[in-house]
Amino acid sequence: MTKNEIFKRWVKQYSEPLLRRAVYLLSDKIEAEEIVQEVFIAAFSSYDSFEGKSQPLTWLLTILNRKVADFYRKKYRSEPQIYLDHFFDETGSWKSDDVLCDWDVSEKEGELLDDGDFNKTLEECMEDLPLRWKIPMKMYYLEEKKAQEVSQELNISTTNLWKILQRSRMQLRECLEFNWFSKS
């Protein structure tokens, strides 16, 4: 079987699982489709290095993960500065102390993540985060990468990562407070 025939078969067979994974990682179908195309282009040009020790899908997913990391690195570096004026006043004090109060979720605590509406609200709040915050949040919490790995991939210090994660959690909390808990 020729290289072209193999790739035609791979495109038919593996496009859907690669696209699903890319959409999950990027939360943008158009960007995901472009990344999947880049995966197949990269795989085609480096096909001679594929030794067949793993399944083709495993190899393609590895390329996909690298392409997504490159995408995030590029996006992360190109985003503008993020300001915290929304949370703090000019003296550095909280504008609202609500973020320091506990939520009353005692009766719902075990069921909250099983609630489809809550998960939709959480996902919408996550998507509203600035890209510079959303990328580390997804890598750390959803992809479950270690802090050092996220820091290396985004070329930021671990201290900076922790600050970004803290700020992201604060904004998520406020969004959930407004869009979910105040409506309950």
Helices and strands as residue ranges (DSSP letters): H 3-26, H 29-45, G 47-49, H 56-78, G 97-100, G 112-114, H 116-127, H 131-137, I 138-142, H 147-154, H 158-176, I 177-181
